[in-house]
Amino acid sequence: MAQLIVPAAVEGPVLTCSDGLSFWGGVDPETGRVIDAHHDQHGQLLTGCVVLMPTSRGSCTGSGVLLELALNGNAPAALVFKEDEDILTLGAMIAGRMFERPLAVLRVPEREYEALSKVPYLRITETAVEGDGLSLPLAPLSASDLNLTAGDRSLLSGARGPAAKFAMETLCAMAALQGADRLIDVTRVHIDGCIYASPANLRFAAAMAEMNAKVVVPTTMNAISVDYVNWRSQKVPPEFGLPASQLADAYVQMGARPSFTCAPYHLDDRPLEGEAIGWSESNAVIYANSVLGARTAKHPDFLDLCIALTGRAPHAGVYLEANRAAHRKIEVELPAGYDDALWPLLGWLAGQLSPDRIPVLKGLETTAPSEDDLRALCAAFGTTSAAPMLHVAGITPEGNRPATDDADCVRITRADLARAWKGFNAGGGDVDLVSLGSPHFSLAETRKFAALMEGRRRHPAVSVIITLGRETLATARDQGLAARLEKAGVQLIPDICWCSISEPVFPPQARVLMTNSGKYAHYAPGLCGREVRFGSLADCARAAQNGKAPANLPTWLE
């Protein structure tokens, strides 16, 4: 039966998306217009619409974008999904529960979803969704089957204050949505909501901090939206720099560690195989599950803090052994002579082919991908899929786990890889900016790029910027890598990443950027409005030196 997940009496015209949409990087938080250049509804306005989509995809920060739209009056009237969805649903819950700006969220079976998609205008009440002679009854979401411990009930009663009470109430609602029977302990949390994607992120964090919220498990923080120490000298406008740094301060005040990296797996003491953690940030979640073998759902922004305040998470999704099996097999035609650009291309295509289920990639057993290759694979996969993990047969810890009996099989051919490469290379041939570090550069990548730039300098017309975690940068300085890169004209910036960078740190004069990141190649047109070129790390080094992107397909794709 159709479920009313978040109640609100609303109505509006129907807008149907054939594919899922990441609200972060895909929807303008100020206007509600779709900015994802790869999406079928690019340019459409979501404001006031009853938006139907199979599920969401991409960034965990989508919950913050939806909250901002609710607060500024530009949100959809309702969201209707036919598959499981957490990120936007959580944003809608926070909008209603904390700020009294409700918008409805429904989950309906596929047959009813198809019927609703053909209706031009829908009205939603507490008991039904109606339009054009169609009336579909709605069942409310119930948390009555959730088995809570005495500690959980104590938090719900307010024993540890209003912030922990709000956090536990929110966790219980999400547990009911996910069909969890109980909550489980997690050992650590990674916060994604510290990115200043919109003023809503600060309003939420400030409200929780004012309630004296304190984390109870070790909690790291994602990249933020400014170089915390240097943003003033970088001439970032105070109207952006101040709230962005205040948002970071709010989470530090609540007890989070100011790690400021979107690659927490680069930090010391990274999660172990089988460890239950509570991470947000899509690339980190997929890497933790897929490459490290740890266990975490792709938690939305705001829920990450709720988990940190309680040390508890819903016992659902890939926390459960049975839910970690692949539901789709992807046979890969491995081109001879491939370079490191293979991995982000594969990830992006795998996400397209498996937008709503965990896949296993086969045909890569003879490869020996580095951790950086696997990170690029996971990050690009997260832009086009809602799945929290993938497997690579013969490579990842659970890569040889049997797929489900009903798993189907699809293929990625060399022609598919060439098509994706061309899609990432629609920009002009003259490069103004080389953008590296999405996700944050590792120490190994920093060392490799330093070697590629050894004895050379960037072209005078090209800016070259690497974003990386502050701890990685400190080590790079200790080892002399930073000095070698700076001698070549490369700028190294901590704390921010390309998903949160803004002018003037992003060079205003740049019109064509080049990156080795499939994630940034996907999001950049919508985020910064620039043309994009894509290639291997060596291609990026050559572009840094001569200002030119490769004129042709790489030989391994010809």
Buried (B, 14 or more C-beta within 10 A) or exposed (E): EBBBBBBBEBBBBBBBBEBBBBBBBBBBBEBBBBBBBBBEBBEBBBBBBBBBBBBBBBBBBBBBBBBBBBBBEBBBBBBBBBBBBBBBBBBBBBBBBBBEBBBBBBBBEEEBBEBBBEBEEBBBBEEBBBBEEBEBEBEEBEBEEBEBEEBBEBBBEEEBBBBBBBBBBBBBBBBBBBEBEBBBEBBBBBBBBBBBBBBBBBBBBBBBBEBEBBBBBBBBBBBBBBBBEEBEEBEBEEEBBBBBBBBBBBBBBBBBBBBBBBBBBBBEEBBEEEBBBBBBBBBBBBBBBBBBBBBBBBBBBBBBBBBBBBBBBBBBBBBEEEBBBBBBBBBBEBBEEBBBBBBBBBBBBBBBBBBBBBBBBBBBEEBEBBBBBBBBBBBBBBBBBBBBBBBBBBBBBBBEBEBBEEBEEBEBEBEBBBBBBEBBBEBEEBBBBBBBBBBBBBBEBBBBBBEBBEEBBBBEEBBBBBBBBBBBBEBBEEBEBBEBBEBBBBBBBBBBBBBBBBBEBBBEEBBBBBBBBBBBBBBBBBBBEBBBBBBBBBBBBBBBBEBBBBEEEBEBBE
